[in-house]
């Protein structure tokens, strides 16, 4: 479960909720991106294992056109933390 960054000192005027909510949205977006990468990888693996597009669609709840569109794109690789450049 991701932790949400919080400001070091919440503002006295009650706007700390704004920062907390913004951090939660950012964390949710990152989780969604990871989930999409995982789903794409699983769909590619299932197809590589010989499952039909219609079977994959039935198992995932997606329509066959969406499954074909996912298969048409090379799976994204997760970011490699060893080569990432951190801001200074």
BAFI-3210 file (N, C-alpha, C; in Angstrom, 3 decimals, decimal comma, padded with zeros to 6 digits):
// residues 88
n [1|2|3|4|5|6|7|8|9|10|11|12|13|14|15|16|17|18|19|20|21|22|23|24|25|26|27|28|29|30|31|32|33|34|35|36|37|38|39|40|41|42|43|44|45|46|47|48|49|50|51|52|53|54|55|56|57|58|59|60|61|62|63|64|65|66|67|68|69|70|71|72|73|74|75|76|77|78|79|80|81|82|83|84|85|86|87|88]
n.u [000,854|000,699|002,285|001,137|002,494|002,888|002,595|005,351|004,792|001,587|-000,543|-001,891|-004,364|-006,153|-005,881|-004,418|-005,743|-006,093|-003,505|-003,097|-005,149|-004,370|-001,949|-002,925|-004,338|-002,214|-000,798|-002,745|-002,920|-000,379|-000,560|-002,573|-001,283|000,706|-000,964|-002,147|000,109|000,729|-001,596|-001,448|000,950|000,149|-001,891|-000,427|001,208|-000,694|-001,690|000,629|000,921|-000,945|-003,671|-006,856|-007,988|-010,661|-011,045|-009,240|-010,439|-012,882|-011,978|-010,883|-012,850|-012,837|-013,571|-013,154|-011,957|-010,588|-008,727|-007,292|-006,226|-004,524|-002,751|-001,585|000,287|003,595|004,531|004,888|007,852|008,605|009,751|013,253|014,894|017,593|018,730|017,465|017,230|017,585|015,952|017,708]
n.v [-001,170|002,126|004,914|008,144|011,225|013,828|017,283|018,875|020,724|021,274|023,752|026,441|027,390|025,418|024,312|022,064|019,773|019,994|019,566|016,967|015,598|016,056|014,675|012,103|011,697|011,742|009,465|007,521|007,735|006,809|004,178|003,244|003,379|001,428|-000,819|-000,957|-001,514|-004,034|-005,486|-005,374|-006,817|-009,310|-009,971|-010,143|-012,311|-014,351|-014,575|-015,307|-017,781|-019,147|-018,672|-017,701|-014,573|-014,051|-015,657|-014,479|-011,969|-012,666|-013,584|-011,289|-009,396|-007,494|-006,144|-007,893|-006,229|-004,301|-005,967|-006,828|-004,362|-003,830|-005,941|-005,149|-003,313|-002,958|-004,366|-002,235|-001,539|-001,682|001,237|001,525|001,691|001,894|003,299|005,670|009,220|011,327|014,269|017,251]
n.w [000,000|-000,958|000,590|001,461|000,640|002,968|003,847|005,512|007,540|008,243|006,808|008,766|008,124|007,471|004,959|004,606|003,977|001,265|000,180|001,079|-000,245|-002,906|-002,938|-002,541|-004,912|-006,749|-005,900|-006,443|-009,226|-009,943|-008,997|-010,678|-013,165|-012,747|-012,421|-014,948|-016,516|-015,446|-016,122|-018,916|-019,319|-018,319|-020,118|-022,501|-021,795|-021,449|-024,041|-025,384|-024,248|-025,613|-025,322|-026,555|-027,977|-027,390|-025,126|-023,309|-023,157|-021,956|-019,484|-018,362|-018,426|-020,310|-023,583|-026,729|-028,689|-027,207|-025,945|-028,194|-028,991|-026,823|-027,150|-029,502|-028,872|-027,755|-024,672|-021,839|-020,054|-016,603|-014,839|-014,442|-011,536|-011,088|-013,137|-013,210|-013,091|-010,456|-009,304|-008,398]
ca.u [000,000|001,563|002,069|000,879|003,328|002,162|003,467|006,096|004,011|000,333|-000,920|-002,800|-005,676|-006,977|-005,706|-003,642|-006,563|-005,838|-002,254|-003,299|-005,977|-003,554|-001,000|-003,684|-004,607|-000,949|-000,535|-003,721|-002,516|000,775|-001,057|-003,304|-000,285|001,287|-001,988|-002,286|001,289|000,578|-002,642|-000,894|001,910|-000,603|-002,582|000,583|001,638|-001,775|-001,736|001,840|000,675|-001,874|-005,080|-007,478|-008,381|-011,985|-010,881|-008,624|-011,476|-013,844|-011,328|-010,568|-014,008|-012,644|-014,092|-012,064|-011,262|-009,645|-007,640|-006,461|-005,483|-003,440|-001,770|-000,932|001,313|004,638|004,340|005,779|008,708|008,575|010,933|014,409|015,339|019,047|019,160|016,685|017,945|016,819|016,128|018,593]
ca.v [000,000|003,308|005,947|009,431|012,278|014,910|018,427|018,845|021,500|021,623|025,156|026,716|027,813|024,269|023,870|020,830|018,779|020,144|018,883|015,533|015,090|016,073|013,567|010,869|011,574|011,375|008,062|006,707|007,726|005,926|002,815|002,913|003,116|000,108|-001,833|-001,073|-002,252|-005,427|-006,088|-005,539|-007,928|-010,554|-010,254|-010,627|-013,646|-015,293|-014,769|-016,062|-019,150|-019,777|-018,375|-016,885|-013,218|-014,102|-016,225|-013,428|-010,953|-013,193|-013,679|-009,960|-008,515|-006,519|-006,604|-008,392|-005,138|-003,735|-006,936|-006,742|-003,101|-004,008|-006,841|-004,471|-002,423|-003,644|-004,114|-001,253|-002,065|-000,800|002,087|000,933|002,671|002,027|004,240|006,910|010,408|012,002|015,735|017,772]
ca.w [000,000|-001,008|001,597|000,849|001,203|003,634|004,054|006,772|008,504|007,582|006,964|009,877|007,641|007,127|003,576|004,583|003,301|-000,163|-000,123|001,313|-001,350|-004,117|-002,816|-002,722|-006,351|-007,383|-005,571|-007,165|-010,633|-010,053|-008,819|-011,897|-014,208|-012,450|-012,683|-016,407|-016,996|-015,025|-016,945|-020,262|-019,282|-018,138|-021,381|-023,447|-021,364|-021,737|-025,500|-025,720|-023,789|-026,545|-025,093|-027,601|-027,591|-026,767|-023,777|-022,489|-022,941|-020,986|-018,170|-017,834|-018,460|-021,387|-024,860|-027,576|-029,386|-026,242|-025,789|-029,415|-028,939|-025,857|-027,767|-030,621|-028,323|-027,008|-023,237|-021,211|-018,997|-015,440|-014,755|-013,771|-010,545|-011,073|-014,167|-013,176|-012,640|-009,422|-009,331|-007,350]
c.u [000,896|001,257|001,921|001,783|002,461|003,115|004,135|005,337|002,702|-000,019|-001,971|-004,209|-006,558|-006,816|-004,833|-004,407|-006,331|-004,578|-002,389|-004,100|-005,181|-002,542|-001,699|-003,992|-003,345|-000,630|-001,487|-003,375|-001,337|000,353|-001,809|-002,338|000,361|000,302|-002,177|-001,106|001,176|-000,468|-002,134|000,067|001,182|-001,345|-001,590|001,036|000,568|-001,850|-000,535|001,681|-000,393|-003,340|-005,615|-007,832|-009,731|-011,912|-010,266|-009,650|-012,475|-013,245|-011,104|-011,777|-013,882|-013,305|-012,913|-011,286|-010,230|-008,460|-006,721|-005,632|-004,313|-002,351|-001,001|000,207|002,325|004,466|005,361|006,609|008,636|009,841|012,033|014,991|016,846|019,549|018,402|017,532|017,053|017,022|016,996|017,965]
c.v [001,227|004,259|007,280|010,477|013,354|016,075|018,352|019,576|021,882|023,087|025,331|027,052|026,653|023,773|022,633|019,711|018,823|019,395|017,381|014,916|015,040|014,930|012,229|010,633|011,153|009,909|007,134|006,627|006,789|004,462|002,352|002,598|001,753|-001,000|-002,038|-001,815|-003,735|-006,149|-006,339|-006,723|-009,262|-010,948|-010,779|-012,043|-014,696|-015,594|-015,594|-017,533|-019,853|-019,509|-017,471|-015,511|-013,244|-014,686|-015,187|-012,351|-011,418|-013,224|-012,311|-009,038|-007,415|-007,037|-007,023|-007,297|-004,498|-004,665|-006,881|-005,458|-003,199|-004,887|-006,178|-003,566|-003,256|-003,340|-003,115|-001,945|-001,121|000,040|001,389|001,965|002,874|003,036|005,547|008,038|011,119|013,499|016,193|018,913]
c.w [000,000|000,131|000,890|001,477|001,842|003,829|005,416|007,864|007,816|007,816|008,058|009,397|007,182|005,710|003,469|003,903|001,796|-000,566|000,037|000,175|-002,646|-004,101|-003,024|-004,200|-007,090|-007,131|-006,323|-008,650|-010,853|-009,919|-010,065|-013,038|-014,007|-012,791|-014,183|-017,010|-016,668|-015,864|-018,354|-020,308|-019,146|-019,414|-022,415|-023,087|-021,684|-023,236|-025,950|-025,319|-024,630|-026,294|-026,194|-027,053|-026,891|-025,354|-022,828|-022,164|-021,884|-019,584|-017,534|-017,753|-019,498|-022,650|-025,741|-028,310|-028,452|-026,037|-027,006|-029,431|-027,963|-026,454|-028,905|-030,166|-027,549|-025,526|-022,700|-020,153|-017,816|-015,373|-013,957|-012,830|-010,558|-012,113|-014,136|-012,609|-011,633|-009,504|-008,170|-006,633]
res [x|x|x|x|x|x|x|x|x|x|x|x|x|x|x|x|x|x|x|x|x|x|x|x|x|x|x|x|x|x|x|x|x|x|x|x|x|x|x|x|x|x|x|x|x|x|x|x|x|x|x|x|x|x|x|x|x|x|x|x|x|x|x|x|x|x|x|x|x|x|x|x|x|x|x|x|x|x|x|x|x|x|x|x|x|x|x|x]
***
